[in-house]
Amino acid sequence: MISLERVSKTYGTGPRAVQALSDIDLQVPKGTIHGVIGLSGAGKSTLIRCVNLLERPTTGRVIVDGAELTAMSASDLRQARHQCGMIFQHFNLLTNRTVFDNVALPLELMRESRRTIRERVMPLLEMTGLTDKRHQYPAQLSGGQKQRVAIARALASRPKVLLCDEATSALDPQTTTSILALLQEINQQLGLTILLITHEMEVVKSICHRVGLISGGRLVEEADVGDFFTAPGTQLGREFLNDFLKLEAPRELVERLDAESGQNSHPVVRLTFSGDSVSTPLISRLAREHGVDVSILQAKVESIQGRTLGLMIAELIGSETQTRQALATLKSFDLHVEVLGHVQRTD
Ligand SMILES: Nc1ncnc2c1ncn2[C@@H]1O[C@H](COP(=O)(O)OP(=O)(O)OP(=O)(O)O)[C@@H](O)[C@H]1O
């Protein structure tokens, strides 16, 4: 539904030029929710604004629903933009218009009749839970209600794509949850394709099917959300994940970790379980088959897109041969094993 081909964007020229995006290739299939995550300044806003050409890419092609926006005349582009609804972090509502009139605005600009406008706006207010607020002004609404108005307005032109620019970043956690649930409902009920940018892993975890990681204007990693949370492919991905899970080895242990194994040391591992391995009694197996004791330092279970994800940091205590065999057993299962280092035995 959305296809970016080698999209690059440079702001300014000469020595002050800023390369905000470099050679971005991105495919978002119809009906999916695709997240792009990255740190501040990575290029997220530029990327999403290039999709509806609020920013025109310096080079590359943008194709939405089979039509190349980057090749269109200004008037064709105005029409094509109706296919792309957009919502923003700070809602961008018109303060002197009521809720109803804000939602009606795109339809007025499309010169729809008053009757059509009413027929379209009322179900959207119903869907977003705003029917009883329709005569109120933005100043009378909470942040979550304002974002609901913005969502209803974005849907008024019956777009095929919804672009969300940090749509929940200004909201408290509870309101964020309700807005994400609404976006998911819209995706499922209307089959709308959603591209969202965020710096919050929680958003990706809650509703995205796929995720891309952007850094320095480049898409450095892309994966299904379950895979990304199980085994990110880049150091930055691992940092995002660890930050989100807050699952780090205790500091006093990290200070004692050696990269190399030795005769009198044993490994400290981070295990990420998913799929069948969640229910496999691994720890008792390591003890029974290899004589290795497992000392659990931290553990956590998360549910991500219907998949259970278990995480554990543990010391494998045994001789070098025993722990090597135990690691081989662990690696033969459907789980991700990362050796964080080795600690000297204290016994
Ligand atoms: N209009 C502009 N003119 C010049 N440079 C810009 C402009 N907009 C963005 N940039 C620069 O482009 C780079 C990417 O910015 P962008 O806003 O896309 O990042 P971001 O990931 O959305 O960051 P944030 O999360 O802080 O909003 C940054 O170095 C930024 O300073």
The ligand as an ORCA input file, in Angstrom:
! r2SCAN-3c Opt
* xyz 0 1
  N      13.142     21.948      8.284
  C      14.365     21.511      8.594
  N      15.473     22.185      8.227
  C      16.704     21.734      8.519
  N      16.956     20.612      9.183
  C      15.899     19.877      9.590
  C      14.550     20.287      9.338
  N      13.707     19.372      9.858
  C      14.489     18.419     10.435
  N      15.813     18.736     10.260
  C      16.954     17.912     10.709
  O      16.818     16.624     10.135
  C      17.195     15.602     11.046
  C      16.027     14.653     11.262
  O      14.973     15.381     11.915
  P      13.547     14.739     12.230
  O      12.703     15.817     12.829
  O      13.047     14.044     11.019
  O      13.950     13.654     13.320
  P      13.017     12.893     14.389
  O      13.538     11.498     14.457
  O      11.596     13.072     14.026
  O      13.343     13.667     15.731
  P      12.376     14.006     16.969
  O      11.962     12.672     17.554
  O      13.260     14.780     17.902
  O      11.228     14.795     16.425
  C      17.645     16.330     12.308
  O      19.045     16.470     12.255
  C      16.966     17.656     12.215
  O      17.700     18.658     12.891
*
